[in-house]
Amino acid sequence: MVLAARSWWSGQRRPGLAAGAAVLAGSALLAAGCSPAATHPAAAVTPHQASSSAGRALATVPASATPSAGSRARPSGAPTLLPAPLPPGNLPQTRARPSAGSRVFHAEMTDLWAAVVTGQARLAVQAFFPLHAYTQVKAIAGPAADWRSRLFGDFRLDVAAAHHYLGRDAARARLLRVIVPSAEAAWIDPGVCYNSVGYWHVAGARLVYREHGRLRSIGIASLISWRGRWYVVHFGAVLRTGASGLVDQPAAGPGVPGPAGGC
């Protein structure tokens, strides 16, 4: 299958990217109701260890991994941050389809990358699915507590894992573009995956960066929408078996977006 992928850096469609593996039917659901596009075993990874395969491999880093003291900031100072507007209060969801070519998405991804190169997840809080939206979406007991303890907690672990994966010179890595397989985005109806409100969902976006002169990339496991804006909801993985940070499909080169599916 051929995708038309949209990147925030250019706002233009880039044809010819393969969609990747098919969705696995009957995937197990978390209690919180998230379903992955596909499941693969995780493997330990060392900094700069990348795979060029098209499969959706997951690289794992122990939860104890913390940012190295020497790479908390760029050599010239703090990482670039762009202001992103705050989510609009407690307004209800809309069916507006998000754009990966918007200035807001550009700001979100800039802040996400700042979080990765410093290991500080708090820098990307405006790029992460908002708490007030999550309490409206999830048809589970205690959605606010789940957001704080599990959803954002996993995001912190995954940011630390991505920082560890970049290695000692993480602060020198430069984000070049973000590839979002927009053609594969799907509207998830209420009642699916323990959700009471619908939203747009896309799996397997790619953060493409350059480090030490080499082109590399890592994935964003899942983006979902709120009122016409994309947010990261799962960074390293949708499902996990332990309290470890994960890096989604690290690759030499731009990698392969997707696979499509999940919710």
N, C-alpha and C positions, 0 to 999 in steps of 0.2 A: 504494500500500500504506500502511496506517495502522499506526503504532507505538504501543506504550505505553512511554513513556520514564520512567526512574527517576532522580530527582535526590537527591544526598546531603543537600541542605539541608532537604528535607521528608520524604523517605522515602515519598512518595506517587506513584502513577502519574499521568502526564499524557497523556491520549489526544490524538490529532489531529495528530501531527507526521508530516510526509511522510517517506518513507524515502529519497528521492533517486534517483539514477541507478542503473541495473541494473549488475550485475557484468560486467566484460568477460571473456569467455571466452578462455582461452589466454594469459593474461598471462605475461610473462617472469619467471623466478625468479632471485633473487640466488643466488650460490654458497652463502650461508648458509641459503637455503630459505624466504624470506619472499615472500608473494604479496599484492599490493594488491587492494583492492576495485575500483579503477578507476585508470587512469593519465591524467594531464593534464599539459600543458606548464606549466612554472614561469615566473613572470614577476617582474621586479623590483618591489619595493614600497617605498613611503616610509611613515614613521610615520603611522598613522591612515588610511591608504588602504585602504578596505574595499569589498567587493562584497556586494550583497544578493542575488545570484543563488543559485539552489539547486544549482548545479553544484559539483563538488568541486575548485575551483581551488586551486592551490598558490602561495603568495607566497614569494619567495626573497630572502634577504639575504646579501651576500658573507660568506665565512668570516672575513674580517678585521674584521667589525663587532664591536665590544666595548661592554660597558655604559658609559654615560656616567657620569662621575665624580659628577655632581650627582644621580643617581637610584639610588644603591646602597642607600639605606635610606629608610624612610618618614620624613616630616617629624618624627614623634613618636618615632622610634627604629627599632629593627630590625623586620623584617616578622614577622608571626605565624607561629610554628611549633608544631605539635602532635606530641607523641610518638607514633610508630607502633611497634608491637612488631616486633622483629627477626624475619625469616623463620626457621622452625624447623629450624636445622641442615641436615643432609643427608637429612632424611626424604623418603620417596618422594611422588610426586604422588598426588592423590586426585581423584575425580570430583565433589567438592562444588562446587556452582554458586555463584559469587561473588555478593555483594549490593552494589549501589551505594548502599544505604541504611545501611550499617554505620558504626560510629564509626571503624573502621580506615580505611575508604575516605575518610571525611571528613578524617581526619588526613593521609592521603596527598595528597589534592587541595589541602589547605591548604598543605602543604609544596611541592607543585608550583607553586602560585601564588607562594609566596615566592621560589622559584627564578626565575620569570618576571620579577617586578617588580624583582629585584636583578640578574638576569643570571648568577646563581651556581648552576649545575646541581647542585653538591654538596649544596645544601639539600634537594633532592628525591631523594636516593639511596635513601631508604626507600620511595619510591613507584615506583622503577624495578625492572624484572624482575631478581631476584637472580642473581648470578654462579653460585652453587652450583646453582641450579635450571637455568640455561642450560646448564651442562655436562652435566646429565642429559637435557635435552630435545633438544639438537642432535646429530644423527648426522653430524657433520662433523669434519675434522681440526682439532685445536687450538681447541676451542670457548672456552676461557678467554681465549686471545689474541684471538679474534674479538670476544668481549664487550668486552674492554678497548679494543681499537684501533678497532673499527667501531661496535658497538652503542652503547656508552656515549659514544664519541667523537661519533657523530652526534647523540646526545641533547644533549651540550654545545653543539654548533653550533646546534641547533634552539632551545634555551633562549635563547641569545644573540640569535637571530633574532627570537624572540617579544618579548624585551626591547626590541630596537631598534624593532620594529613599534609597541609601545606609546608610544614616544617619550620626550621629555625628562622628562615627568611620570609615568613608569611607576610610580613609588613611590606615587602617589596613586590608582592604579587599584584598585578593590575587586571582588573575586570575589563574585558573587551566588549562583551555583548551578552545578552540573555536571550536564549532561543526558547520560545513558547510555542508548542504545537497547537496553535489556535484552532485549526481545522478539526482537531480531535476533541475540543471542548464540548461537554454535554450538560444539559439541564438535568439535575437530579430532583425528581419529584418528592413532595412530602410523603412520609411513610417509608421511604427507602433508607436503610442504614440507621435506623433509630432517629430519624430526623423529622421534626414537625413542620419545618419550613424548607422550601426548595432553594436551590442555588446552582450556579454554574460551577463546573469542576473540570480541571485538566491535570493530567498526570505527566511527570517526566520532563519538565522544563530543564534547561541546561544553563549553568553559569560557565561561560567560556572566559578563560583568563590566560595571562602570560606570566611565566615565572622563570627566571634564569634563561630568557630567550626562547623558552619552549612553550608551545600552545597546549593547554590542558583544559579539562572541564570536570565539573561535578554536577550532580542532578539536584533538582528540587522535587521531592517525591509527590507532593500534591499541593495545588493551588485551588482555592475555592473563592466564590464571590460574595460580596455584600454590597448591595445598592450600586452595582455597576463598577466595582473595583476589585481587582485581584488581591488576594492575601495568601501568604504562606500559612498552611495549616499543619502540614507534615514536611519536615525538611529532609532528614536522613532516611526515614522509612515510615510506612503507615503502621505496620505490625512489627512488634519486636518481642523477643523472648526474655529479655533481661534488662537491667538498669545500665545499659551501655549506650554511648553515643554512636551514631552510624553516619557513614558518608555514602550517599546514593550514587552508585554507578560511576566511580571515578574513572577517567579515561585520558589517554594521550590524544590530543586533538579535540575537536568539538563534541565528539561522542554522538550518540543517537538519541533523539528525544523519544518519550514514551516508555513503555507501550501504553496505548489508550486503555481506558476502563477504570474501574473503581468508583468510589463515591466519597 
